[in-house]
Amino acid sequence: MMLALIIAVIVSLEADFVQTKQSVMMSEPQLSKGHMVYRAPDYMQWAYKTPQTAVWEIDGEKSNVNPQIQKMLRMIMSAIAGGTTDDPKLQKESKRLFREVNITMDDKNEVAQRVELIEKNGDSTIIEFQHVTIQKK
């Protein structure tokens, strides 16, 4: 699993996303679209707009999501917050949740532009980020 170092400290980040979920139990992939917001040091909102609306939010120790989703969002926050995404704690959690994690970085902005999560049962989720707005220190 090759993951990159985030060089500048990101104060805030916003992006639209397209999420494609392929399940071994379904013949057609599920497509979702939404918007995400990150604010240092520990706020993240992941808002689905289509096909259904849902908002997942973490604000410090407060959260409106189940523990599994909360762990995934905290992994994303930790990676955005500076430091490395190859942190041993993050890698351990990633390996517990997924068989494989592939991240394609945007070299210009030093942030993920595509994330592929392959679950242990063969299901996969691909998240592609668009219209990324970043504020760095």
N, C-alpha and C positions, 0 to 999 in steps of 0.2 A: 504494500500500500504506500504510494508515494504522495506525500502531503507537503505543502509549501509553508515557508515562514512568512508571516505578515510583518513587513518592515516598519511602516508608520503606524502610530497608534490611532485607531479610528474612534472618533468621538460619537458620530452617528452615521447610520447607513439606512437608506430606503431603497426598495426595489420592487418592481412588479415581478411576479413569477408565474410560470406555467408548470404544472405538476402532472406527470403522466404515470399512472399506477397500472402495472400489468400484473394480474394475478393468475396463478395456475388454475384457479377455480372459475375464471371468467373468460369468455371468448374474445371480448373486446376490451381494450384498455379504457380506463377511466381518466378523463381529462378534467383538471381543476385549474382555475386561475385565481390570482389574488395579489395581495400586497403585503410586504413585510417591512417592519420598522425596528431598528436597533438603536438604543441610546446607551452609551457607556455610563456606569459600568455593568449594570445588570437589568436592563429593561429590553424586552422583546415582545412584539406583537406580530402574529402570523394570522392574517385575515383572508379567509377564502371568500371570493365574490361569486364564483360560478363553479359547478352547477347549483350548489347550495351555499348559503352564507354561514360562516362560523368564524369565531375569533378566539384564537388561543393567545394567552397573555401571561407573561412572567414579569413581575415587578419586584425585584429583590427576593424576599422569601415568599411573597404572595404569588399565587398562581390559580388559574381557573381550568387547568388541564390535569388529566390523570398522570400518575407518576412516570409511566413509560414515555409519553409524549413530552413531559417536562424534562426528562433526561436528554431526549433528543434535542430539544430547544436549548438547553443549557450547554450541550456540546457545541452547537452552532454559535451561541453567544461567546463561549470561551475562545473559539477559533477567531471570531471577529475582533475580540477585545485586545488583540496583540498577543505576543508570545507565539508559540508554534502549535500547529494542529497535530504535530506528531508527539505531543505530550503523552507520557506513559499512561496517565489516568484516563485521558480521552481515548487513547488507542484501546485500552482494556474495555472501556464501556462500549466502544464501537464494535469490538470483536464479540462482545456478549450479545449485542442487539442485531448485528448484521454479519453475513458471510463475507461481504465485500463492500467497500466504500471507495468510489472513484470520484475525485474532484478535479475539474478542469478550471484552471485559474486564468483570469484576465491579467496578463502581464502588465498592461498599462496601469490599471487601478489596483493591482495586487489583491484582488478579491475573487471569490469563486464566481464563475459564470455558469457552471453546470455541475450538479451533484447527482451521482447515481448510487442508490442504496439497494443492495441485493440482500434480501432476507434469507435466512437459513432454509426456508421452505421453497425457495425459487422465485417468489414474488419480487418484483422490482419497482422502484420509484425513481423517476428522473425529474429533477427540479432544474429548470432553466431560468436564470435571472435576466431581466431586461430593465432598461431605463433606470440604471443604478445611479443614485446620488450619494456621494460620500463627503463627510466632513472629517478631516484629519487634524491632529495636533501638529 
